[in-house]
Amino acid sequence: ADARQAYGEAIRFNEQMLALDARNPEIKRRLAQNHGRLGQAVLRSGSLGDALGNYEKALEINRELLAENPNDARLRY
């Protein structure tokens, strides 16, 4: 399987886990990471628009995480 498919599956898994535990910061962090990684994989394939959508989703999740957990230093970078 190529990277895009693997990251897409990881995102779906993270979303399912988040549905069971919506406030779990570790699941949200992994979801954001996987969106960023999918963005990188998509960008390498030449699709800037799709890559940007994934990067924006990762940024949105990270901002949400930081707002919910302002004292968590891992979320600042």
Salt bridges, closest charged atoms under 4 A:
ASP2 OD2 - ARG4 NH2 2.92
GLU26 OE2 - ARG29 NH2 2.43
GLU26 OE2 - ARG30 NE 3.11
GLU26 OE1 - ARG74 NH1 3.48
GLU60 OE2 - LYS57 NZ 3.53
GLU64 OE2 - LYS28 NZ 2.85
GLU68 OE2 - ARG23 NH1 4.00
GLU68 OE1 - LYS28 NZ 2.94
ASP72 OD2 - ARG74 NH2 3.06
